[in-house]
């Protein structure tokens, strides 16, 4: 009888471990729910779920149209050409990090903790960029993302 109880305990422990491996992606597969309507990209190897700015309205408002986003979410702007594209903090409801990327998807400039003050700030990269990614503030610091790191999408 104790052999049956021991086997049951071992089975429960093994199933618990297996469940943990699957949920936390130990086998390289994440079974965490995907954010609805967002595309998963990688910024310096860090998974990020982004809304694609695919309309004039989204280009103009960016994250200003949102009251908040999750720590692993952001917005990706795919721009028509490389240029010194500006980002304004007008209408922002929370601080953001801004990443400018060149055509090879390498980060060429970062603004950390951009926030709207009484007068909105306007930021532009030091060199031309083809893509912009906006995330919650501190994303760059938490994941140690630096100029020269690459994105994958």
Secondary structure, DSSP 8 states (H G I E B T S, - for coil): -HHHHHHHHHHHHHHHHHHHHHHTTTTS---S---TT-EEEEETTEEEEEEEE-SHHHHHHGGGG-S---TTEEEEEEEEEEE--EEE-TT-SS-EEEEEE-TT-BEEEEEEEE---SS--EEE-SS-EEEEEEEETTHHHHTT--TT-BEE-
